[in-house]
Amino acid sequence: MKHPLPRWEWRVFDKDLSSLEKPPAFHEPESVQKSTDMYFVSLASEDNIKIRHHTLDIKRLLQTNKHGFEQWTPILKEVFPIPKETTDAVWKGLSVSFEAPATFPLSLNHFLNTLKKDAHIASITVEKERNRYTIDGCMGEYSQIWVNGSRYETIALEHPDDSHLYLTLQSLGWESRSNMNYIYFLKSILNKHNKSGEDPL
C-alpha cells in the first residue's frame, strides 16, 4: 500500500475549546465521522499506534520544528489478521520484545492478548466524533472525544508545508497555543491516573 506523504501537524486538547475563535468553515463540516479507536501507549515509544475499524494504523514522528509543529509519516496500515512482518513492526514501534506467537497471520484477539502480557504497555480506548474541514488548504479537524468516561475537545490542522501551516494558524489567531499530539495527551492522562491511584485505563 502506498502511504501519503509526511505532514506537519498542530493539535490542541482541552475540556473546553470555546475560547478559540472558529472560522466560518467550522460551522459547516465537510464530513462527520464516528469511531472507537484503541491506542497503544508505551513510555519507551513515541509512535502513534492504534486500531480503528479492525485496521492497525501506525504513524511515526520524524521531526519537530521551531514552532513545535510535528512532522508525522504513516508507516503501516493493515487489516487484521496481520502477518509476522507487520507484528514485528509493532513490537519494534512499542520498543518491546515478545515471544513470537505460534501461528500467523495473527488475529485481532491474539494480537490484543499478546500485548496484555507486557505491563509497560497501556491500551486506551478513545471514542471520537470527528468533524473534518479544509481551511486555507490545510486539513482541519474538530473532535469531541471520550477517554475513560471523560469528555475532551481537540482541534487540529495539518499540511505538508510547515510554513503554510504556521501562516494559517496566524490568520486564525491560534499560533500561540502549544502543539500536543495524541500519544503525549494520552500519556499525560495515564500519568494522572497512576499518581491518583485510580484504576488504570
C-alpha positions as CSV (number, residue, x, y, z in Angstrom):
1,M,0.0,0.0,0.0
2,K,1.3,3.5,-1.0
3,H,1.2,5.8,2.0
4,P,0.5,9.5,1.9
5,L,3.5,11.9,2.2
6,P,4.6,13.2,5.6
7,R,2.6,16.0,7.0
8,W,3.2,18.7,9.6
9,E,0.6,18.6,12.4
10,W,-0.6,21.0,15.1
11,R,-3.1,19.9,17.6
12,V,-4.6,21.1,20.9
13,F,-6.7,19.4,23.6
14,D,-8.8,20.8,26.4
15,K,-12.0,20.2,28.3
16,D,-13.5,23.2,26.5
17,L,-12.0,24.9,23.4
18,S,-14.8,27.5,23.0
19,S,-12.2,30.2,23.7
20,L,-10.6,29.6,20.3
21,E,-12.5,31.7,17.7
22,K,-13.6,29.4,15.0
23,P,-13.6,30.3,11.3
24,P,-16.9,30.2,9.3
25,A,-15.9,26.8,7.8
26,F,-16.1,25.2,11.3
27,H,-19.9,25.7,11.3
28,E,-20.3,23.5,8.2
29,P,-18.1,20.4,8.4
30,E,-17.3,18.6,5.2
31,S,-17.8,15.3,6.9
32,V,-18.6,13.9,10.4
33,Q,-17.1,10.5,11.4
34,K,-17.6,8.5,14.5
35,S,-15.2,5.7,15.6
36,T,-13.9,3.9,18.6
37,D,-10.2,3.7,18.5
38,M,-7.8,1.7,20.6
39,Y,-4.4,3.3,21.2
40,F,-1.3,1.5,22.5
41,V,1.0,3.6,24.7
42,S,4.5,2.7,25.7
43,L,6.7,5.0,27.7
44,A,9.6,3.8,25.5
45,S,8.0,4.9,22.3
46,E,6.5,7.9,20.5
47,D,4.9,6.0,17.7
48,N,1.2,6.6,17.2
49,I,-0.2,3.0,17.1
50,K,-3.9,2.5,17.0
51,I,-6.7,0.1,15.8
52,R,-9.7,1.6,14.1
53,H,-12.4,-0.4,12.2
54,H,-10.3,-3.6,12.6
55,T,-7.3,-1.9,11.0
56,L,-3.9,-1.5,12.5
57,D,-2.6,2.0,11.8
58,I,0.9,3.3,12.7
59,K,2.4,6.8,12.3
60,R,6.0,7.8,13.2
61,L,7.2,11.2,14.4
62,L,10.0,12.4,12.1
63,Q,10.9,15.8,13.5
64,T,9.7,18.8,15.4
65,N,10.3,22.4,14.1
66,K,11.0,25.7,16.0
67,H,7.2,26.3,16.4
68,G,6.6,22.9,18.0
69,F,4.9,21.5,14.9
70,E,5.5,17.8,14.4
71,Q,6.1,16.0,11.1
72,W,4.5,12.6,11.1
73,T,4.6,9.9,8.4
74,P,2.4,6.8,8.0
75,I,4.4,3.7,8.1
76,L,1.8,0.9,8.2
77,K,-2.0,0.4,7.7
78,E,-3.2,-3.2,7.6
79,V,-6.4,-5.0,8.2
80,F,-6.4,-8.0,10.7
81,P,-5.4,-10.8,10.6
82,I,-1.8,-9.5,10.1
83,P,1.4,-11.3,9.0
84,K,4.6,-11.8,11.1
85,E,6.3,-8.9,9.4
86,T,3.6,-6.5,10.5
87,T,3.6,-7.9,14.0
88,D,7.4,-7.4,14.2
89,A,7.0,-3.8,13.1
90,V,4.5,-3.2,16.0
91,W,6.8,-4.8,18.6
92,K,9.7,-2.6,17.3
93,G,7.4,0.5,17.4
94,L,6.5,-0.1,21.0
95,S,10.1,-0.9,22.0
96,V,9.2,-4.3,23.5
97,S,10.1,-7.9,22.9
98,F,7.7,-10.7,22.9
99,E,8.0,-14.4,22.3
100,A,6.8,-15.0,18.7
101,P,3.2,-16.4,18.6
102,A,3.0,-19.9,17.2
103,T,0.7,-19.2,14.2
104,F,0.4,-16.4,11.6
105,P,-1.5,-14.5,10.4
106,L,-2.3,-13.0,13.8
107,S,-6.0,-12.4,14.6
108,L,-7.0,-9.2,16.4
109,N,-7.9,-11.1,19.7
110,H,-4.5,-12.9,19.6
111,F,-2.7,-9.6,19.0
112,L,-4.5,-7.9,22.0
113,N,-3.9,-10.9,24.3
114,T,-0.2,-10.8,23.4
115,L,0.1,-7.1,24.2
116,K,-1.6,-7.7,27.6
117,K,1.5,-9.7,28.7
118,D,3.6,-6.5,28.9
119,A,2.7,-4.3,31.9
120,H,4.5,-1.4,30.4
121,I,2.0,-1.1,27.5
122,A,-1.4,0.6,28.1
123,S,-4.2,0.1,25.7
124,I,-6.5,3.1,25.8
125,T,-9.9,3.3,24.2
126,V,-10.9,6.7,22.7
127,E,-14.4,7.3,21.4
128,K,-14.4,10.0,18.8
129,E,-16.8,12.2,16.9
130,R,-14.7,13.9,14.2
131,N,-15.7,16.9,12.2
132,R,-13.5,17.4,9.1
133,Y,-12.7,20.7,7.3
134,T,-10.4,22.3,4.8
135,I,-9.1,25.7,5.9
136,D,-6.7,27.6,3.6
137,G,-5.6,24.3,2.0
138,C,-4.9,22.7,5.4
139,M,-6.8,19.6,6.6
140,G,-8.7,20.6,9.7
141,E,-10.4,18.7,12.5
142,Y,-12.6,19.5,15.4
143,S,-13.5,16.5,17.6
144,Q,-15.3,15.6,20.7
145,I,-13.5,12.6,22.3
146,W,-14.2,10.5,25.4
147,V,-11.4,8.8,27.3
148,N,-12.1,6.7,30.4
149,G,-15.5,8.4,30.6
150,S,-14.2,11.9,30.5
151,R,-15.0,14.3,27.6
152,Y,-12.4,16.4,25.9
153,E,-12.3,18.6,22.8
154,T,-9.4,18.7,20.2
155,I,-8.7,20.8,17.2
156,A,-6.1,20.0,14.6
157,L,-4.6,21.4,11.4
158,E,-2.1,19.7,9.1
159,H,-0.3,20.5,5.9
160,P,2.8,19.2,4.1
161,D,4.5,22.6,4.4
162,D,5.2,23.8,7.9
163,S,5.5,27.5,6.8
164,H,2.0,27.3,5.3
165,L,0.6,25.7,8.4
166,Y,2.1,28.5,10.6
167,L,0.7,31.2,8.4
168,T,-2.8,29.6,8.6
169,L,-2.6,29.4,12.3
170,Q,-1.5,33.1,12.4
171,S,-4.5,34.1,10.3
172,L,-6.8,32.2,12.8
173,G,-5.1,33.7,15.9
174,W,-4.2,30.2,17.1
175,E,-0.4,30.3,16.8
176,S,0.2,30.9,20.5
177,R,-1.3,27.6,21.5
178,S,1.3,24.8,22.1
179,N,1.1,21.7,20.0
180,M,0.2,18.4,21.7
181,N,-0.1,15.0,19.9
182,Y,-2.4,12.2,20.8
183,I,0.2,10.0,22.3
184,Y,1.5,12.7,24.6
185,F,-2.0,13.6,25.6
186,L,-2.9,10.0,26.4
187,K,0.4,9.6,28.4
188,S,-0.5,12.7,30.4
189,I,-3.9,11.2,31.3
190,L,-2.3,7.9,32.1
191,N,0.2,9.6,34.4
192,K,-2.5,11.5,36.3
193,H,-4.4,8.2,36.9
194,N,-1.3,6.5,38.1
195,K,-0.5,9.3,40.5
196,S,-4.0,9.4,41.9
197,G,-4.1,5.7,42.5
198,E,-7.1,5.2,40.3
199,D,-7.6,2.1,38.2
200,P,-5.6,2.0,35.0
201,L,-7.2,3.0,31.8
